[in-house]
């Protein structure tokens, strides 16, 4: 047929189709090869890596927090224990909506609304997979309330934990300290991995200072979990072998504190703002460390609400303040034995030399009168009598002749004006004034000048001079030991949690106070014995009925300055502006076993208020229980002294 057209090339199409099949086959073979290569890589080359990952998906590592070490007194009586409690913990990565979860916990009254901000900060500060304790020590009612609503709180669990318990409540709290929830600041000073699962950390006192000993080492255990993160016994037919490393408990601490003496001292100070430090002068053991009022540290262990903490921190009597360690007070006449010793050592005065006290002292060329505590004066007194009757005029004259810098250098040997080095944090230095100190303390040139009158009042422990009760007890112990000094310590032994072995901490000697003639000590100690034993001694009432001799020194420190022509009238002065009462002493005087410093804020007088407290402490430590009541009764029945200082 003419003009016909070929519409289809079958052979060409077959060749094209064949080439496409070959190309497709090659591509498929390449893809299959790549797939097998990838499978080989994943299942053979990377088998161990992905096996570990898959194991991690079904096995959870749970930390096992260690049991915190116990704190015991020197006789083994427990002061800080552990007991089981239930707490609420939240894991951030398992909680879909943290804010909503916290809000609903507040609705159930399992969290306090005013505590939410702290909880938020705590959750953010911890790793997303860490269990964060958001509420400590749930009650049985709270446990039941959460159990009913448990399905509505993914990522939140109730877990049994050991929590801190202080069986004697507020006894010794400023020495022992307390524990609280781990804060952001705490995390900067700890090994976070070793605190996984741990809720509490030492915040104050021995609990903080010996945190490394008390905490121990965290262990762990592997748990088999399902896709929802719940613990199961097996997954399918698989029951893997799980490992566990037991935690190592913290070491136990034996304190130097005698719990019986501590309670006796606290009882003697009941209802007063005061402090007592009692030291064994032979080794520096702190046998009693008291600051009143006290508080119950168990509240911090369970977690204080904002309102509870605010009530404590705003209390006008400041129970959280450690008066024994951080309270600084004018030492008043309690430093007169030290000033007398300085006068002997520096050749300023002889023991038998007498000075006339008419009730006031004047510097040459000055009309200002420095009054004695006894308006009519003490007449002619030597060094022994000046200490016994606490004659201000005698020490005004001695200190003026000695000069502030020489007095400073000698008194510094007793630890005044510096930290004495007790084994807990927070100690204050106080002030031991000198010309160099004043130049550094004031910015204005005119205020940097040291005046002779300032030396005069420093000689009776007033003016710029400030000391802590701990420093006063330490200095008194040094007198008792005739210059030998030891660093005060609250912890005397550590019991190893692994071996049970008890490691004694040896006493740490400090540089001794050296004097030219050992007989100087006899003069000073004799004067202090006169304070309690001479007929005119300012604290003679404290000795009555005691079968041992006390060597002491009273002190009364002004809280505010009385004008030159004014008279101090206690009845006209607000209670918190009245004089502080102080007393330092050691006993028995011929074989010292206990040195005590007592400071009672606004306590009127050292002889009338502080000395009887010290007597109760000595009786509690030195006498058997059957003799204590009779000795105390003899003191109560004794007539009050005519004059008090």
C-alpha positions as a printed NumPy array, in Angstrom:
array([[  0.   ,   0.   ,   0.   ],
       [  1.522,   3.251,  -1.181],
       [  2.437,   5.929,   1.488],
       [  2.093,   3.563,   4.484],
       [  3.694,   4.631,   7.847],
       [  5.417,   2.34 ,  10.411],
       [  3.731,   3.056,  13.734],
       [  5.638,   0.741,  16.222],
       [  9.254,  -0.541,  16.523],
       [  8.871,  -3.746,  18.507],
       [ 12.542,  -4.576,  18.417],
       [ 13.534,  -1.132,  19.634],
       [ 11.096,  -1.302,  22.486],
       [ 12.369,  -4.712,  23.516],
       [ 15.958,  -3.498,  23.528],
       [ 14.966,  -0.445,  25.624],
       [ 12.967,  -2.596,  28.02 ],
       [ 15.841,  -5.02 ,  28.351],
       [ 18.267,  -2.211,  29.172],
       [ 15.857,  -0.867,  31.828],
       [ 15.528,  -4.312,  33.403],
       [ 19.278,  -4.643,  33.551],
       [ 19.591,  -1.156,  35.077],
       [ 16.834,  -1.864,  37.588],
       [ 18.421,  -5.182,  38.47 ],
       [ 21.763,  -3.512,  39.042],
       [ 20.156,  -0.847,  41.236],
       [ 18.256,  -3.495,  43.205],
       [ 21.393,  -5.565,  43.628],
       [ 23.293,  -2.501,  44.787],
       [ 20.548,  -1.601,  47.249],
       [ 20.319,  -5.165,  48.49 ],
       [ 24.101,  -5.187,  48.834],
       [ 24.009,  -1.923,  50.746],
       [ 21.245,  -3.295,  52.966],
       [ 23.207,  -6.448,  53.731],
       [ 26.332,  -4.391,  54.297],
       [ 24.417,  -2.172,  56.731],
       [ 22.924,  -5.187,  58.467],
       [ 26.399,  -6.709,  58.74 ],
       [ 27.724,  -3.439,  60.146],
       [ 24.921,  -3.096,  62.688],
       [ 24.639,  -6.729,  63.734],
       [ 28.25 ,  -7.814,  63.555],
       [ 30.601,  -4.845,  63.639],
       [ 28.508,  -2.764,  66.101],
       [ 26.939,  -5.689,  67.92 ],
       [ 28.474,  -4.886,  71.289],
       [ 27.599,  -1.183,  71.102],
       [ 23.926,  -1.69 ,  70.254],
       [ 23.68 ,  -4.574,  72.66 ],
       [ 24.672,  -2.187,  75.451],
       [ 22.121,   0.376,  74.221],
       [ 19.326,  -2.159,  74.1  ],
       [ 20.336,  -3.389,  77.516],
       [ 20.076,   0.188,  78.734],
       [ 16.521,   0.413,  77.44 ],
       [ 15.376,  -2.475,  79.561],
       [ 17.81 ,  -2.202,  82.476],
       [ 17.75 ,   0.867,  84.732],
       [ 20.558,   1.773,  87.094],
       [ 19.157,   2.736,  90.481],
       [ 21.471,   4.333,  93.059],
       [ 21.584,   2.854,  96.549],
       [ 22.274,   5.717,  98.977],
       [ 24.464,   4.825, 101.959],
       [ 23.331,   4.909, 105.546],
       [ 24.598,   8.096, 107.177],
       [ 27.051,   7.607, 110.028],
       [ 25.79 ,   7.928, 113.587],
       [ 26.811,  10.669, 116.002],
       [ 27.355,   9.521, 119.587],
       [ 28.458,  11.289, 122.731],
       [ 31.736,  10.353, 124.462],
       [ 29.967,   7.534, 126.342],
       [ 28.253,   6.084, 123.27 ],
       [ 24.863,   7.694, 123.863],
       [ 23.201,   8.373, 120.469],
       [ 22.764,  12.004, 119.469],
       [ 21.991,  11.56 , 115.751],
       [ 20.45 ,   8.375, 114.306],
       [ 18.778,   7.165, 111.112],
       [ 15.246,   5.883, 110.868],
       [ 13.069,   4.781, 107.938],
       [ 10.69 ,   7.233, 106.312],
       [  8.779,   7.584, 103.049],
       [  9.452,  10.443, 100.686],
       [  8.048,  11.706,  97.407],
       [ 10.505,  11.66 ,  94.49 ],
       [ 10.137,  13.012,  90.959],
       [ 12.093,  12.007,  87.829],
       [ 11.952,  14.868,  85.334],
       [ 12.395,  12.818,  82.149],
       [  9.514,  10.53 ,  83.148],
       [  7.156,  13.401,  83.986],
       [  5.231,  14.735,  80.932],
       [  4.407,  18.097,  82.51 ],
       [  6.385,  18.998,  85.629],
       [  4.506,  22.228,  86.363],
       [  1.101,  20.554,  86.11 ],
       [  2.308,  17.692,  88.298],
       [  3.538,  20.059,  91.   ],
       [  0.294,  22.049,  90.881],
       [ -1.785,  18.915,  91.378],
       [  0.44 ,  17.79 ,  94.256],
       [ -0.281,  21.144,  95.911],
       [ -4.011,  20.526,  95.424],
       [ -3.616,  17.188,  97.21 ],
       [ -1.764,  19.018, 100.022],
       [  1.32 ,  16.881,  99.434],
       [  3.362,  20.001,  98.69 ],
       [  3.147,  23.454, 100.231],
       [  2.444,  26.265,  97.76 ],
       [  5.112,  28.497,  99.305],
       [  7.677,  25.712,  98.81 ],
       [  7.139,  25.408,  95.044],
       [  9.907,  27.768,  93.996],
       [ 12.495,  25.861,  96.003],
       [ 11.288,  22.563,  94.53 ],
       [ 11.478,  23.962,  90.978],
       [ 15.056,  25.103,  91.51 ],
       [ 15.989,  21.752,  92.971],
       [ 14.492,  19.836,  90.024],
       [ 16.278,  22.036,  87.481],
       [ 19.58 ,  21.673,  89.301],
       [ 19.508,  17.857,  89.115],
       [ 20.02 ,  15.657,  86.071],
       [ 16.864,  14.774,  84.144],
       [ 17.124,  11.075,  85.033],
       [ 17.813,  11.674,  88.757],
       [ 15.093,  11.004,  91.299],
       [ 14.649,  14.342,  93.061],
       [ 13.135,  14.32 ,  96.571],
       [ 10.365,  16.904,  96.531],
       [  8.764,  16.04 ,  99.887],
       [ 10.378,  14.318, 102.854],
       [  8.814,  12.16 , 105.555],
       [  5.246,  11.608, 104.419],
       [  2.68 ,  10.761, 107.065],
       [  0.504,   7.65 , 106.775],
       [ -2.45 ,   9.789, 105.719],
       [ -0.388,  11.462, 102.995],
       [  0.883,   8.091, 101.798],
       [ -2.687,   6.839, 101.433],
       [ -3.752,  10.035,  99.656],
       [ -0.996,   9.676,  97.083],
       [ -1.575,   5.933,  96.614],
       [ -5.198,   6.557,  95.593],
       [ -4.085,   9.091,  92.959],
       [ -0.891,   7.327,  91.903],
       [ -1.962,   6.635,  88.249],
       [ -2.35 ,  10.391,  87.683],
       [  1.301,  11.105,  88.515],
       [  3.703,   9.485,  86.058],
       [  7.307,  10.043,  87.063],
       [  6.436,  10.511,  90.743],
       [  7.106,   7.713,  93.211],
       [  7.003,   7.109,  96.935],
       [ 10.263,   5.564,  98.081],
       [ 11.424,   4.299, 101.451],
       [ 14.575,   6.048, 102.625],
       [ 16.543,   6.456, 105.827],
       [ 16.196,   9.921, 107.291],
       [ 18.043,  11.701, 110.102],
       [ 16.598,  11.66 , 113.589],
       [ 17.819,  13.529, 116.656],
       [ 16.465,  11.648, 119.704],
       [ 17.357,  14.4  , 122.182],
       [ 15.639,  17.09 , 120.112],
       [ 17.373,  20.425, 120.722],
       [ 20.112,  19.108, 123.025],
       [ 23.504,  20.09 , 121.637],
       [ 22.018,  21.264, 118.36 ],
       [ 24.549,  24.068, 117.823],
       [ 27.41 ,  21.599, 118.225],
       [ 25.882,  18.613, 116.42 ],
       [ 24.225,  20.714, 113.738],
       [ 21.526,  19.346, 111.469],
       [ 20.914,  18.051, 107.952],
       [ 18.686,  19.446, 105.221],
       [ 17.802,  18.938, 101.572],
       [ 20.682,  19.211,  99.118],
       [ 20.6  ,  22.701,  97.617],
       [ 22.165,  24.199,  94.492],
       [ 24.969,  25.618,  96.63 ],
       [ 25.589,  22.209,  98.185],
       [ 25.965,  20.616,  94.763],
       [ 28.935,  22.858,  94.035],
       [ 30.905,  21.344,  96.931],
       [ 30.075,  17.642,  96.548],
       [ 30.665,  14.78 ,  94.142],
       [ 27.198,  14.69 ,  92.572],
       [ 27.606,  11.065,  91.405],
       [ 28.358,   9.909,  94.964],
       [ 25.231,  11.697,  96.208],
       [ 22.865,  10.073,  93.685],
       [ 19.761,   9.027,  95.571],
       [ 20.855,  10.931,  98.68 ],
       [ 18.338,  13.362, 100.085],
       [ 20.066,  15.07 , 102.996],
       [ 23.401,  16.736, 103.622],
       [ 25.015,  18.337, 106.666],
       [ 24.204,  22.024, 107.01 ],
       [ 25.682,  23.065, 110.344],
       [ 28.008,  21.98 , 113.118],
       [ 29.551,  18.518, 113.162],
       [ 27.049,  17.321, 110.552],
       [ 28.592,  19.725, 108.035],
       [ 32.218,  19.762, 109.171],
       [ 32.469,  15.956, 109.024],
       [ 30.227,  15.428, 105.974],
       [ 32.848,  13.374, 104.134],
       [ 33.095,  10.922, 107.028],
       [ 29.364,  10.734, 107.697],
       [ 28.095,  10.355, 104.13 ],
       [ 29.718,   7.098, 102.979],
       [ 29.77 ,   5.762,  99.386],
       [ 26.748,   5.333,  97.14 ],
       [ 26.08 ,   1.867,  95.655],
       [ 23.815,   0.844,  92.759],
       [ 21.616,  -1.945,  91.488],
       [ 20.397,  -2.879,  88.004],
       [ 16.62 ,  -3.149,  87.603],
       [ 14.742,  -4.798,  84.702],
       [ 12.06 ,  -2.45 ,  83.384],
       [  9.422,  -2.5  ,  80.67 ],
       [  8.729,   0.136,  78.008],
       [  6.916,   2.308,  80.559],
       [  9.902,   2.23 ,  82.891],
       [  8.152,  -0.012,  85.427],
       [ 10.162,  -2.659,  87.208],
       [  9.417,  -6.218,  85.993],
       [ 10.82 ,  -9.656,  86.705],
       [ 11.435, -10.547,  83.041],
       [ 10.946,  -9.301,  79.488],
       [  9.464, -12.077,  77.338],
       [ 11.417, -15.206,  78.081],
       [ 14.539, -13.271,  78.975],
       [ 15.741, -13.   ,  82.563],
       [ 19.081, -11.191,  82.395],
       [ 21.731, -11.374,  85.057],
       [ 21.595,  -8.134,  87.044],
       [ 24.429,  -6.707,  89.115],
       [ 24.388,  -4.896,  92.435],
       [ 27.032,  -2.992,  94.369],
       [ 26.223,  -2.428,  98.004],
       [ 26.645,   1.073,  99.418],
       [ 29.242,   1.721, 102.104],
       [ 27.775,   3.323, 105.22 ],
       [ 29.248,   6.505, 106.61 ],
       [ 31.612,   6.414, 109.573],
       [ 30.282,   6.92 , 113.085],
       [ 31.537,   9.869, 115.129],
       [ 32.181,   9.905, 118.865],
       [ 31.965,  13.427, 120.215],
       [ 33.926,  14.795, 123.133],
       [ 30.574,  16.107, 124.408],
       [ 29.103,  14.475, 127.505],
       [ 25.338,  14.33 , 126.857],
       [ 24.538,  14.279, 130.575],
       [ 26.616,  17.402, 131.215],
       [ 25.209,  19.05 , 128.102],
       [ 21.649,  18.551, 129.329],
       [ 22.558,  19.797, 132.803],
       [ 24.032,  22.975, 131.321],
       [ 21.009,  23.529, 129.092],
       [ 18.745,  23.032, 132.085],
       [ 20.71 ,  25.626, 134.071],
       [ 20.287,  28.139, 131.223],
       [ 16.601,  27.434, 130.599],
       [ 14.611,  30.521, 129.643],
       [ 17.672,  32.713, 129.089],
       [ 19.624,  33.964, 126.104],
       [ 22.969,  32.551, 127.039],
       [ 25.946,  30.386, 126.2  ],
       [ 28.144,  27.911, 128.029],
       [ 31.338,  26.234, 126.876],
       [ 32.904,  23.595, 129.135],
       [ 36.352,  22.24 , 128.209],
       [ 38.581,  19.543, 129.643],
       [ 41.753,  21.649, 130.026],
       [ 43.948,  18.551, 129.866],
       [ 43.213,  17.785, 126.204],
       [ 40.84 ,  20.379, 124.708],
       [ 37.763,  18.131, 124.728],
       [ 34.605,  20.259, 124.557],
       [ 32.398,  18.522, 127.129],
       [ 29.459,  20.924, 126.834],
       [ 28.675,  23.394, 124.076],
       [ 25.468,  25.275, 124.775],
       [ 23.644,  28.154, 123.148],
       [ 20.125,  28.969, 124.299],
       [ 17.414,  29.137, 123.231],
       [ 17.731,  25.962, 121.181],
       [ 15.525,  24.502, 118.44 ],
       [ 14.469,  21.055, 117.233],
       [ 16.72 ,  20.001, 114.308],
       [ 14.285,  17.258, 113.279],
       [ 12.257,  19.917, 111.486],
       [ 15.134,  20.527, 109.062],
       [ 15.514,  16.782, 108.429],
       [ 11.865,  16.418, 107.442],
       [ 11.832,  19.73 , 105.561],
       [ 10.562,  22.961, 107.1  ],
       [  7.808,  24.868, 105.402],
       [  8.398,  28.51 , 104.549],
       [  6.211,  29.571, 107.474],
       [  8.066,  27.331, 109.937],
       [ 11.462,  28.611, 108.838],
       [ 10.275,  32.206, 108.914],
       [  9.078,  31.729, 112.495],
       [ 12.521,  30.459, 113.52 ],
       [ 14.545,  33.04 , 111.614],
       [ 12.485,  36.023, 112.801],
       [ 12.263,  34.96 , 116.461],
       [ 13.477,  37.891, 118.566],
       [ 15.594,  35.53 , 120.694],
       [ 17.355,  34.177, 117.565],
       [ 17.456,  30.446, 118.407],
       [ 19.333,  29.704, 115.162],
       [ 22.23 ,  31.927, 116.287],
       [ 25.147,  30.055, 117.836],
       [ 26.065,  32.283, 120.754],
       [ 28.826,  29.953, 121.977],
       [ 30.716,  30.102, 118.675],
       [ 29.632,  33.345, 117.032],
       [ 28.377,  35.518, 119.868],
       [ 30.869,  38.277, 120.683],
       [ 30.614,  40.068, 124.02 ],
       [ 32.726,  42.465, 126.056],
       [ 34.555,  40.02 , 128.362],
       [ 34.378,  42.461, 131.245],
       [ 36.256,  41.585, 134.411],
       [ 36.789,  37.961, 133.337],
       [ 40.053,  39.063, 131.67 ],
       [ 41.463,  40.648, 134.835],
       [ 43.491,  37.52 , 135.728],
       [ 45.097,  37.705, 132.266],
       [ 45.841,  41.415, 132.667],
       [ 47.366,  40.723, 136.09 ],
       [ 49.545,  37.974, 134.626],
       [ 50.655,  40.329, 131.863],
       [ 51.591,  42.934, 134.48 ],
       [ 53.734,  40.359, 136.299],
       [ 55.407,  39.112, 133.128],
       [ 56.135,  42.624, 131.824],
       [ 57.394,  43.907, 135.171],
       [ 54.637,  46.487, 135.512],
       [ 53.485,  45.281, 138.934],
       [ 54.581,  43.019, 141.808],
       [ 52.115,  40.676, 143.56 ],
       [ 52.534,  42.3  , 146.969],
       [ 52.397,  45.91 , 145.751],
       [ 49.277,  47.727, 146.904],
       [ 47.161,  50.347, 145.195],
       [ 44.535,  52.545, 146.809],
       [ 40.986,  52.31 , 145.436],
       [ 38.647,  55.162, 146.418],
       [ 35.976,  54.272, 143.875],
       [ 37.351,  56.092, 140.821],
       [ 40.505,  56.486, 138.726],
       [ 41.862,  59.475, 136.818],
       [ 44.635,  59.649, 134.246],
       [ 47.286,  62.309, 134.971],
       [ 46.183,  65.641, 133.589],
       [ 42.613,  64.462, 132.929],
       [ 39.427,  65.324, 134.802],
       [ 37.582,  62.254, 133.519],
       [ 36.781,  59.802, 136.308],
       [ 36.738,  56.069, 135.529],
       [ 34.437,  54.591, 138.123],
       [ 34.811,  51.352, 140.036],
       [ 31.875,  48.973, 140.174],
       [ 31.875,  49.566, 143.953],
       [ 31.029,  53.209, 144.525],
       [ 32.837,  53.502, 147.872],
       [ 35.96 ,  51.754, 146.575],
       [ 37.918,  48.786, 147.962],
       [ 40.622,  50.582, 149.899],
       [ 44.198,  49.319, 149.701],
       [ 44.466,  46.156, 147.585],
       [ 47.27 ,  43.93 , 146.366],
       [ 47.066,  41.717, 143.255],
       [ 45.393,  38.781, 145.019],
       [ 42.7  ,  40.969, 146.531],
       [ 42.264,  42.982, 143.319],
       [ 41.327,  39.783, 141.492],
       [ 39.184,  38.442, 144.349],
       [ 37.117,  41.625, 144.755],
       [ 37.399,  42.583, 141.061],
       [ 38.777,  46.042, 141.794],
       [ 38.403,  48.122, 138.633],
       [ 40.626,  50.948, 139.869],
       [ 43.568,  48.562, 140.361],
       [ 43.338,  47.344, 136.78 ],
       [ 42.755,  50.825, 135.394],
       [ 46.147,  51.798, 136.768],
       [ 47.926,  48.592, 135.74 ],
       [ 46.669,  48.719, 132.165],
       [ 47.478,  52.426, 131.781],
       [ 51.09 ,  51.713, 132.786],
       [ 51.322,  48.641, 130.599],
       [ 50.007,  50.207, 127.398],
       [ 47.569,  48.708, 124.926],
       [ 50.118,  47.15 , 122.574],
       [ 52.011,  45.233, 125.235],
       [ 48.724,  44.117, 126.748],
       [ 47.503,  43.025, 123.315],
       [ 50.612,  40.984, 122.568],
       [ 50.436,  39.097, 125.854],
       [ 46.695,  38.401, 125.828],
       [ 46.903,  37.196, 122.22 ],
       [ 48.842,  34.17 , 123.489],
       [ 45.615,  32.961, 125.136],
       [ 43.713,  32.94 , 121.837],
       [ 41.841,  36.213, 122.277],
       [ 41.302,  38.22 , 119.108],
       [ 41.686,  35.18 , 116.857],
       [ 40.025,  31.859, 116.093],
       [ 41.058,  29.132, 118.507],
       [ 40.485,  26.494, 115.824],
       [ 37.559,  24.364, 116.97 ],
       [ 36.661,  21.658, 114.442],
       [ 33.396,  23.176, 113.171],
       [ 32.903,  26.184, 110.908],
       [ 31.563,  29.605, 111.834],
       [ 33.869,  30.665, 114.661],
       [ 34.336,  34.423, 115.026],
       [ 37.566,  36.114, 116.036],
       [ 36.275,  38.758, 118.387],
       [ 38.424,  41.864, 118.887],
       [ 41.638,  42.255, 120.86 ],
       [ 42.34 ,  45.961, 120.312],
       [ 45.726,  47.556, 119.665],
       [ 46.988,  50.703, 117.985],
       [ 47.544,  48.737, 114.76 ],
       [ 44.035,  47.263, 114.96 ],
       [ 42.463,  50.71 , 115.303],
       [ 44.372,  52.067, 112.316],
       [ 42.961,  49.246, 110.199],
       [ 39.443,  49.381, 111.643],
       [ 38.67 ,  53.035, 110.868],
       [ 39.004,  54.977, 107.623],
       [ 39.147,  58.511, 108.977],
       [ 42.563,  59.577, 110.23 ],
       [ 41.095,  61.272, 113.289],
       [ 39.353,  58.043, 114.31 ],
       [ 42.571,  56.019, 114.006],
       [ 44.251,  57.712, 116.974],
       [ 44.5  ,  55.543, 120.085],
       [ 43.71 ,  57.413, 123.299],
       [ 45.043,  56.568, 126.777],
       [ 41.496,  56.337, 128.118],
       [ 40.785,  53.491, 125.695],
       [ 43.641,  51.542, 127.261],
       [ 42.137,  52.115, 130.699],
       [ 38.765,  50.604, 129.844],
       [ 40.362,  47.792, 127.812],
       [ 42.081,  46.751, 131.061],
       [ 38.689,  45.716, 132.483],
       [ 37.456,  44.069, 129.281],
       [ 35.318,  46.929, 128.003],
       [ 35.609,  49.367, 125.111],
       [ 36.484,  47.759, 121.81 ],
       [ 37.371,  44.394, 123.303],
       [ 35.066,  41.517, 122.316],
       [ 35.371,  37.762, 122.895],
       [ 33.321,  34.652, 122.266],
       [ 32.337,  32.248, 125.07 ],
       [ 34.542,  29.658, 123.344],
       [ 37.558,  31.983, 123.556],
       [ 36.894,  32.701, 127.233],
       [ 36.637,  28.988, 128.052],
       [ 39.833,  28.313, 126.103],
       [ 41.731,  31.073, 127.924],
       [ 40.454,  29.81 , 131.285],
       [ 41.625,  26.28 , 130.425],
       [ 45.072,  27.717, 129.631],
       [ 45.234,  29.325, 133.09 ],
       [ 44.159,  26.032, 134.683],
       [ 47.005,  24.236, 132.868],
       [ 49.511,  26.999, 133.696],
       [ 49.999,  28.035, 130.087],
       [ 49.604,  24.696, 128.3  ],
       [ 46.961,  24.96 , 125.557],
       [ 45.068,  22.529, 123.325],
       [ 42.922,  23.158, 120.282],
       [ 39.255,  22.713, 121.305],
       [ 37.594,  19.731, 119.62 ],
       [ 34.062,  18.391, 119.409],
       [ 34.932,  15.046, 117.741],
       [ 37.314,  12.746, 119.594],
       [ 37.067,   9.469, 117.635],
       [ 35.834,   8.002, 114.334],
       [ 34.548,   4.427, 113.941],
       [ 35.263,   2.987, 110.492],
       [ 32.109,   1.625, 108.842],
       [ 34.035,  -1.089, 106.951],
       [ 36.158,  -2.516, 109.755],
       [ 34.469,  -1.281, 112.918],
       [ 37.865,  -0.048, 114.137],
       [ 37.815,   3.009, 116.374],
       [ 40.331,   5.697, 115.442],
       [ 41.081,   8.129, 118.251],
       [ 41.845,  11.701, 117.211],
       [ 44.832,  12.8  , 119.311],
       [ 44.681,  16.127, 121.183],
       [ 46.375,  18.936, 119.269],
       [ 48.667,  21.086, 121.421],
       [ 48.906,  24.809, 120.698],
       [ 51.82 ,  27.121, 121.512],
       [ 52.048,  27.464, 125.287],
       [ 51.927,  30.746, 127.207],
       [ 55.43 ,  31.302, 128.539],
       [ 56.165,  33.289, 131.707],
       [ 59.486,  34.185, 133.33 ],
       [ 58.605,  32.747, 136.717],
       [ 56.237,  29.752, 137.244],
       [ 55.252,  31.328, 140.569],
       [ 53.266,  33.902, 138.582],
       [ 50.691,  31.212, 137.901],
       [ 50.323,  30.629, 141.646],
       [ 49.52 ,  34.319, 142.15 ],
       [ 46.864,  34.405, 139.434],
       [ 45.244,  31.089, 140.332],
       [ 45.354,  32.07 , 143.997],
       [ 43.449,  35.253, 143.164],
       [ 40.837,  33.258, 141.241],
       [ 40.464,  30.87 , 144.18 ],
       [ 39.961,  33.97 , 146.312],
       [ 37.02 ,  35.007, 144.095],
       [ 35.065,  31.989, 145.339],
       [ 36.694,  31.245, 148.707],
       [ 37.74 ,  34.533, 150.331],
       [ 35.176,  36.169, 152.659],
       [ 35.124,  39.189, 150.336],
       [ 35.271,  37.256, 147.038],
       [ 32.688,  38.35 , 144.467],
       [ 31.539,  34.751, 143.817],
       [ 31.907,  33.312, 147.323],
       [ 28.322,  32.076, 147.258],
       [ 29.142,  29.739, 144.354],
       [ 31.613,  27.77 , 146.518],
       [ 29.294,  27.073, 149.467],
       [ 28.661,  23.354, 150.001],
       [ 31.023,  22.194, 147.254],
       [ 33.464,  19.423, 148.28 ],
       [ 35.954,  20.759, 145.718],
       [ 37.529,  24.193, 145.277],
       [ 36.569,  26.473, 142.38 ],
       [ 38.922,  29.021, 140.842],
       [ 36.849,  31.629, 139.031],
       [ 36.338,  35.205, 137.944],
       [ 33.104,  37.147, 137.697],
       [ 32.348,  39.727, 135.043],
       [ 29.598,  42.199, 134.262],
       [ 29.72 ,  43.829, 130.846],
       [ 27.885,  47.002, 129.903],
       [ 25.602,  46.824, 126.893],
       [ 25.391,  50.602, 126.536],
       [ 27.506,  53.449, 127.876],
       [ 26.507,  55.277, 131.042],
       [ 27.358,  58.988, 131.019],
       [ 30.009,  60.488, 133.32 ],
       [ 27.41 ,  62.06 , 135.61 ],
       [ 24.769,  59.381, 135.205],
       [ 24.056,  56.386, 137.383],
       [ 23.138,  52.943, 136.08 ],
       [ 19.701,  52.019, 137.417],
       [ 18.604,  48.582, 136.31 ],
       [ 14.92 ,  49.287, 136.936],
       [ 14.981,  52.157, 134.423],
       [ 16.722,  50.184, 131.674],
       [ 14.978,  48.046, 129.061],
       [ 15.571,  44.342, 129.684],
       [ 17.623,  43.849, 126.516],
       [ 19.88 ,  46.795, 127.386],
       [ 20.843,  45.517, 130.825],
       [ 24.344,  44.327, 131.601],
       [ 25.571,  40.923, 130.45 ],
       [ 26.568,  38.49 , 133.188],
       [ 29.783,  36.477, 132.818],
       [ 31.696,  33.933, 134.853],
       [ 34.781,  31.891, 133.993],
       [ 36.124,  29.171, 136.261],
       [ 37.884,  25.837, 136.536],
       [ 37.667,  23.063, 139.103],
       [ 38.98 ,  21.379, 141.109],
       [ 41.435,  24.248, 141.544],
       [ 44.307,  21.937, 142.576],
       [ 43.623,  19.305, 139.867],
       [ 41.654,  20.937, 137.032],
       [ 39.259,  18.657, 135.167],
       [ 36.789,  21.192, 133.798],
       [ 37.067,  24.812, 132.616],
       [ 33.817,  26.707, 132.077],
       [ 32.752,  30.02 , 130.552],
       [ 29.196,  31.278, 131.13 ],
       [ 27.676,  34.285, 129.364],
       [ 24.088,  35.332, 130.093],
       [ 22.794,  38.177, 127.947],
       [ 21.256,  40.962, 130.012],
       [ 21.774,  38.772, 133.083],
       [ 22.435,  41.586, 135.588],
       [ 25.672,  40.378, 137.256],
       [ 28.297,  37.683, 136.958],
       [ 28.193,  36.808, 140.639],
       [ 24.412,  36.734, 140.981],
       [ 23.477,  35.073, 137.671],
       [ 26.385,  33.432, 135.852],
       [ 28.356,  31.964, 138.782],
       [ 25.436,  29.837, 140.109],
       [ 25.017,  28.384, 136.617],
       [ 28.685,  27.393, 136.533],
       [ 28.311,  25.786, 139.977],
       [ 25.481,  23.579, 138.688],
       [ 27.67 ,  22.502, 135.773],
       [ 30.609,  21.641, 138.043],
       [ 28.337,  19.652, 140.362],
       [ 26.877,  17.714, 137.433],
       [ 30.335,  16.747, 136.216],
       [ 32.358,  16.314, 139.399],
       [ 29.838,  14.909, 141.878],
       [ 27.893,  11.628, 141.897],
       [ 24.115,  12.109, 141.517],
       [ 23.373,  11.452, 145.203],
       [ 25.582,  14.389, 146.267],
       [ 24.392,  16.897, 143.704],
       [ 21.059,  17.685, 145.344],
       [ 22.625,  18.351, 148.752],
       [ 25.316,  20.601, 147.247],
       [ 22.741,  22.578, 145.289],
       [ 20.55 ,  23.013, 148.364],
       [ 23.475,  24.434, 150.34 ],
       [ 24.056,  27.035, 147.642],
       [ 20.387,  28.073, 147.559],
       [ 20.244,  28.413, 151.349],
       [ 23.342,  30.634, 151.492],
       [ 22.78 ,  34.387, 151.922],
       [ 23.338,  36.569, 148.875],
       [ 26.544,  38.629, 148.886],
       [ 26.286,  42.284, 149.847],
       [ 27.912,  43.516, 146.636],
       [ 27.892,  41.935, 143.215],
       [ 30.094,  42.34 , 140.153]])
